[in-house]
């Protein structure tokens, strides 16, 4: 288990903006893993009410989103039909929620989070400042967006869902007491 460093290292990449992004990626993920590493299968699959997200479903969602953002925005391609079929349930959740309650242990979710992050880091290796800041279509018809914002948004989403997970954990403990 990686320990939080409380520092962002600069000078390891060709551009400091990429160093900053890599530091944020590392810290957000290590915090997510440290927060959740001892959860039981029962905690991962527990629903407060029918139709509510589970911790496991939110972890699957975080993993799927990371694959989606890497493929669509870093690699610059659309999901293949097989990728769409594989990732759509965790991306959309909603009606797919029942199939996201899988009985998997924490280690399976951690393996998914690790694999998605490794693929993202590999895809970012050859990124330049120009790639990081060029206009991409999407999100806003007038201004588009850039990869820097897209990756920030991906991190923002993981942090947001970690907050939801925290609430679900509190509800779980209350209902188990």
C-alpha positions in Angstrom: 0.0 0.0 0.0 1.4 3.3 -1.0 1.5 6.0 1.6 0.3 9.6 1.0 3.3 11.9 0.5 1.7 15.3 1.0 4.0 16.7 -1.6 3.7 17.0 -5.4 7.0 16.3 -7.0 8.1 18.6 -9.8 10.8 18.0 -12.4 10.0 14.3 -13.2 8.2 15.0 -16.4 8.9 17.2 -19.5 6.4 19.8 -18.2 5.5 21.0 -14.7 1.8 21.0 -15.5 2.0 17.3 -16.1 3.9 16.8 -12.9 1.1 18.6 -11.1 -1.5 16.4 -12.7 0.4 13.2 -11.9 0.7 14.4 -8.3 -3.0 14.9 -8.0 -3.8 11.6 -9.7 -1.5 9.8 -7.2 -2.9 11.6 -4.1 -6.6 11.2 -5.0 -6.2 7.4 -5.7 -4.0 6.6 -2.7 -6.6 8.4 -0.5 -9.4 6.4 -2.1 -7.6 3.2 -1.5 -6.6 4.0 2.0 -10.1 4.9 2.9 -11.7 1.7 1.6 -9.1 -1.0 1.8 -10.6 -3.0 4.7 -14.3 -3.1 3.6 -16.1 -6.4 3.6 -18.1 -7.8 0.7 -21.2 -7.1 2.7 -20.2 -3.4 3.0 -19.3 -3.2 -0.6 -22.7 -4.6 -1.8 -25.0 -3.1 0.8 -27.8 -0.8 -0.4 -29.5 1.7 1.9 -32.6 1.3 -0.2 -33.4 -0.4 -3.5 -32.0 1.7 -6.4 -29.4 3.3 -4.2 -25.7 3.0 -5.2 -23.5 0.6 -3.4 -19.9 1.2 -2.5 -18.9 -1.5 -5.0 -21.0 0.0 -7.8 -19.3 3.4 -7.2 -15.9 1.8 -7.3 -16.8 0.1 -10.5 -18.0 3.5 -11.8 -14.7 5.2 -10.9 -12.8 2.5 -12.7 -15.0 2.7 -15.8 -14.8 6.5 -15.9 -11.1 6.3 -15.8 -11.1 4.0 -18.8 -13.6 6.1 -20.6 -11.7 9.4 -20.1 -8.4 7.7 -21.2 -9.9 6.2 -24.3 -12.0 9.2 -25.4 -9.8 12.1 -24.4 -6.2 10.9 -24.1 -6.2 8.3 -26.9 -8.7 10.4 -28.8 -11.0 7.6 -30.0 -14.5 6.3 -29.4 -15.1 3.3 -27.3 -15.3 0.1 -29.4 -18.5 -1.9 -29.2 -16.9 -4.4 -26.9 -15.6 -1.6 -24.6 -19.0 0.0 -24.6 -20.7 -3.3 -23.7 -18.1 -3.9 -21.0 -18.1 -0.4 -19.4 -21.6 0.9 -20.0 -23.2 -0.7 -16.9 -20.6 1.0 -14.5 -20.6 4.2 -16.5 -24.4 4.6 -16.5 -25.3 2.7 -13.3 -29.1 3.5 -13.0 -30.9 0.5 -14.4 -27.7 -1.5 -14.5 -27.2 -1.2 -10.7 -28.4 -4.7 -9.9 -25.8 -6.3 -12.1 -23.1 -4.1 -10.3 -23.8 -5.9 -7.0 -21.4 -8.7 -7.6 -20.2 -10.1 -4.3 -16.6 -9.3 -5.2 -14.1 -8.6 -2.4 -12.2 -5.3 -2.0 -9.1 -6.8 -3.7 -11.1 -7.2 -7.0 -12.1 -3.5 -6.9 -8.6 -2.5 -6.0 -7.2 -4.5 -8.9 -9.6 -2.7 -11.3 -8.6 0.7 -9.9 -4.9 -0.2 -10.3 -5.3 -1.5 -13.8 -7.3 1.6 -15.0 -4.7 3.9 -13.4 -1.7 2.1 -15.0 -3.3 2.3 -18.4 -4.0 6.0 -17.9 -0.4 6.7 -16.8 1.0 4.8 -19.8 -1.2 6.9 -22.1 -0.1 10.1 -20.4 3.7 9.3 -20.8 4.0 11.0 -24.2 1.7 13.9 -23.5 3.1 17.4 -24.2 1.9 20.7 -22.9 0.3 21.3 -26.3 -1.7 18.1 -25.9 -2.6 19.0 -22.4 -4.0 22.4 -23.3 -5.3 22.2 -26.9 -9.1 22.6 -27.4 -11.2 19.5 -27.5 -14.8 19.3 -28.5 -17.1 18.4 -25.8 -18.7 19.7 -22.6 -19.4 23.2 -23.9 -20.4 23.8 -27.5 -18.9 27.4 -27.5 -15.6 26.8 -25.7 -15.0 23.1 -25.9 -12.6 22.0 -23.2 -9.0 20.9 -22.8 -7.4 17.7 -21.6 -6.2 19.5 -18.4 -9.8 20.2 -17.5 -11.0 16.8 -18.5 -8.5 15.1 -16.3 -9.3 17.5 -13.4 -13.0 16.6 -13.9 -12.2 12.9 -13.7 -10.4 13.5 -10.4 -13.3 15.7 -9.2 -15.7 12.8 -10.0 -13.6 10.3 -8.0 -13.5 12.7 -5.0 -17.3 13.3 -5.3 -18.0 9.6 -5.3 -15.7 9.1 -2.4 -17.9 11.5 -0.5 -21.0 9.4 -1.4 -19.1 6.3 -0.3 -18.5 8.0 3.1 -22.2 8.6 3.5 -23.1 5.0 2.5 -20.5 3.7 5.1 -22.2 5.8 7.8 -25.6 4.6 6.9 -24.4 1.0 6.8 -22.9 1.3 10.3 -26.1 2.9 11.6 -28.2 0.1 10.2 -25.8 -2.6 11.5 -25.8 -1.1 15.1 
